[in-house]
């Protein structure tokens, strides 16, 4: 991610982005995503600049070339601030394990919600209503309500 100061101008923003692309391609980086987050106010002024254009660029590169890219971004006069974040690539096994864990957590959460409903119903002195039956009853109630409203309008 890097910030281009608004002093640069719109056409120059594209030129700065092109310079960054050129520098990354010179270092054999493969750009996977580039997203301009638009003009935003900075949290605090940097070199008397209060607004900038935020640009997020994701790329794949060898780890030993990151220091050269970081120093180039830091020394570039057209870039106000930059931050490089390394992402860990996940194997298909890790992705499958995470999805299984998420599904397990969802099931636990659904069960906990049903248990809470049952406890609340027990405290109120009524029997818990199964969720499938509740949706059917709501549909019946909606039909009855429409019939009553139609009867009142006709009278």
GIFEN-V398769 format. One record per run of one state. SS is the DSSP state (A for helix, B for strand, O for the rest). FROM is the first residue (numbers start at 1). TO is the last residue. If there is no record, write none. Layout:
# GIFEN-V398769
ss=<SS	SS>
from=<FROM	FROM>
to=<TO	TO>
This chain:
# GIFEN-V398769
ss=<O	B	A	O	A	O	B	O	B	O	A	O	B	O	A	O	A	O>
from=<1	2	6	9	10	27	30	47	49	61	63	76	81	83	92	125	131	155>
to=<1	5	8	9	26	29	46	48	60	62	75	80	82	91	124	130	154	155>
